[in-house]
Amino acid sequence: MSPATTYALSTTVAGSVDNAAAQTRAALAEQGFGILTEIDLAATLREKIGADIPPHLILGACRPPLAHAAVTAEPSIGLLLPCNVVIRAEGDRTVVEAMDPATMVTLTGNPALAPVADDARTRLLAALTALGGTPLS
């Protein structure tokens, strides 16, 4: 992992973005996350500015008990919610990344968020591990 991506939990899987997206949704659901938003970044950039990038989805994942605990500890934390999960093509493989929830604690300096971030991180790592890709970074 490059220094520029130390805020990400990441794995790489074989197959298409569509296949990885379906598997990722199921793995997140197993960990209690629902998908609040889904952005097809490739389609949006193509439509809005004519840019052509490889398939690239952004899922906004939320586990309501964690979101509630985070907002209770830090009312402005909504700026960093939901947990973004990116699924993007990279050659013939697909990268699945999630923002490391520890970033919330680092950015806010609020130690009350640490238990929430630890729980979210454990669940996101479990979801990424369930995809069976390369070792997580």
Disulfide bonds with the S-S distance in Angstrom:
none
